[in-house]
Amino acid sequence: MLSPKTRRKDPKKTDEHLSDQYSSHMHGLCGHRLSLSRRPYLIVLLTVGVLLAGSICLPIILRSWSIVPQHCMMMPVYHWPTEPIAPPRYHGPPAEFTDRYTLILNSYKRPQLLQRAVAHYSQCKSIDAVRVVWCEDGLPPNRAEAPGYYSDLKEVRYDIVTNSSLNNRFWPLEGLRTEAVLSLDDDIVSPCEVLDELFTIWRRDPYNMAGFYPRLHVLDQNCKYRYLQGFGTLFWHRKYSLVLTKAAMLHRDYLEYYTNHMDHLIRRHVDAVHNCEDLAMALLVGSSIGRPPAYLPPYRVMDLGKGLFKVKGISSGTKHGEIRSQCLNVFAELYRGTATVPAALPLVIRSISDQES
């Protein structure tokens, strides 16, 4: 018997093995070619599917996102008085500084964001003072216990209010030394020079508003007002009619107007839905001047309330847009009053391209 090392292979078996390998290899090649031959058909099927879905969805989107559906005929027009209505004056002494603005920070139970905002905005030279509307339980922390709530660069003052009403965002704070006030949420992070640019724009029309976040009102299929959020405003229609006060500059007189002279039913509705105070302020300014607000694109402004890692806020609710649409319709009825004309909003629609040019 031959040893394993000297044993010879059977030629017949070897040939059969090679034949099996060859047929297996050829089968793999043919299978690969077959899969390649199927790819054009799959691409055609996918293309047809996408076109079919688009043909179904596009008309629905066009109807849902049109400013005025065809059967609604036209957007109701608000009738402004012949002479502009000057807002009631702020109750305090005349402004001391015309080249500065006061930062009013809106914060609620987000201590880390608040401290971050105080530290950052205290470095802005054009800010006269930082005012924090404090509506949380208990008193704000004192400087000795929590120095992060204060700054050595600016006056940081906490204005204590007795409840968590969103109307308190526009409380006419005591001791405002500037005409310009910047209403800012604690989750907005902006470079100081961008805020200065917004201030420059506001000074051209000081009884108007200037802000970073535009929104648009449209009519729905029932010819009722609908609040359109960021995508529809910026990318679909390229038009806007208001700016959000989470980052907007306005005259201090409007704080007095909102709190002490605006229709109390509007403030009551804001409390009922715990929303829409910014819409109420936008309508108040619009009813006074009859012009759209100024808009500055927020290219370098970061909104921590948006995106994948957003912090929780009012706008994160699933029915946020529905509630705000309801607010627009309620406010339109209140602005109509006893008049027989259709309920209309005191807002003017402007093209974003016109604003940017």
C-alpha positions, 0 to 999 in steps of 0.5 A, spaced: 500 500 500 502 506 498 503 512 503 498 518 503 504 522 501 505 517 495 498 516 493 496 518 486 490 521 485 484 518 480 484 522 474 477 520 472 475 523 479 479 529 478 476 531 471 469 530 474 471 535 480 473 540 475 467 539 471 463 541 477 467 547 479 466 549 472 459 548 471 458 552 478 462 558 476 458 558 469 451 558 473 454 563 477 456 568 471 449 566 468 445 568 474 449 574 475 448 576 468 440 574 469 440 579 475 443 585 471 438 584 465 433 585 470 435 591 473 433 596 467 426 593 468 426 594 475 428 602 474 423 602 469 418 600 474 421 604 480 420 610 475 413 609 473 411 608 481 414 615 483 411 618 477 404 615 479 405 617 486 407 624 484 401 625 479 396 623 485 400 627 491 402 633 487 394 636 486 393 634 493 399 638 495 397 644 490 390 644 493 393 644 501 398 649 500 395 654 495 394 661 498 387 662 496 384 656 493 380 657 487 373 656 490 375 661 495 375 667 490 379 672 494 383 673 501 379 677 505 382 684 505 383 688 512 380 695 512 386 700 515 384 707 518 385 712 513 390 715 518 395 710 521 394 708 529 399 710 533 400 705 539 399 708 546 406 710 549 410 707 554 409 709 561 416 710 563 420 716 561 423 718 555 429 713 552 436 714 554 439 710 549 437 710 541 443 706 539 442 700 544 436 695 545 434 691 551 434 684 550 428 681 553 429 673 554 423 668 555 425 662 559 421 657 562 424 651 566 430 651 562 436 653 567 442 651 562 439 654 556 438 661 560 445 661 563 448 660 556 444 665 553 446 670 559 453 669 558 453 669 551 449 676 550 452 679 555 458 680 550 454 684 545 456 691 546 449 694 543 445 691 548 443 695 554 441 690 559 438 683 559 431 682 562 429 676 564 421 674 564 421 670 571 415 666 571 417 660 575 415 658 582 419 661 587 424 667 586 430 667 581 437 665 584 441 670 587 448 672 585 452 669 590 448 662 590 448 662 582 453 666 579 451 663 572 445 667 572 448 674 572 454 677 568 459 682 570 459 685 563 451 687 563 446 689 568 441 682 568 435 683 571 429 678 573 422 681 572 418 676 576 411 675 574 405 672 578 403 666 573 406 663 567 401 666 562 404 667 555 402 674 555 407 676 560 412 676 554 410 682 552 409 685 559 411 693 559 417 692 564 419 698 568 425 702 567 426 700 559 432 705 557 431 704 550 426 704 545 428 698 541 427 691 545 429 684 542 424 679 544 428 672 544 427 665 546 433 662 550 434 657 545 436 662 540 443 663 539 445 668 534 452 672 533 452 679 536 453 682 529 447 679 526 443 682 532 446 689 530 444 688 523 437 686 525 437 693 529 440 697 523 434 694 519 429 695 525 431 703 525 429 704 518 422 703 520 422 703 528 414 702 529 414 696 525 417 689 527 424 686 524 425 678 525 429 672 523 423 667 522 417 669 517 411 665 517 405 666 512 397 665 513 393 662 507 386 660 506 384 652 507 379 648 503 374 651 507 376 658 506 378 659 513 385 661 515 391 657 516 397 658 519 403 655 514 410 653 518 417 654 515 417 650 509 411 652 506 413 660 507 420 659 505 421 654 500 414 653 497 411 660 496 417 664 498 412 669 501 411 671 508 406 676 512 409 676 519 415 674 523 415 670 530 417 674 536 421 668 538 427 672 535 424 679 533 425 687 534 420 691 536 418 698 539 417 698 547 410 702 546 407 695 543 408 692 550 404 697 553 399 697 547 399 689 548 398 689 555 393 695 557 390 697 550 389 691 546 382 687 546 382 683 552 379 677 549 385 676 545 389 675 551 384 671 554 384 666 548 392 666 548 391 664 555 386 658 553 390 655 548 397 657 551 399 659 545 399 664 539 401 670 543 406 672 538 401 672 532 397 676 537 403 681 537 404 681 529 397 682 528 397 688 533 403 691 529 400 690 523 393 693 525 397 699 527 402 700 521 399 696 515 406 694 512 409 687 512 415 686 517 422 686 515 425 679 515 433 678 515 435 671 513 437 667 519 444 664 516 448 664 522 442 664 527 441 657 531 435 655 533 436 649 538 428 648 538 429 645 531 432 639 528 434 632 531 437 634 538 431 640 539 429 642 546 422 641 548 418 647 547 411 649 545 412 648 538 414 641 539 406 639 540 403 635 534 397 640 534 401 646 534 399 648 527 392 646 528 392 651 534 395 656 531 390 656 525 384 656 530 387 662 533 388 666 526 380 665 525 379 667 532 383 673 532 380 675 525 373 675 528 375 679 534 378 684 529 372 685 525 368 687 531 361 689 529 363 690 522 359 687 516 365 686 512 368 679 512 373 677 517 380 679 515 387 679 518 391 686 519 397 683 515 400 684 508 403 679 504 410 680 502 415 676 497 421 674 500 425 675 494 423 683 494 425 683 502 432 680 500 433 685 494 
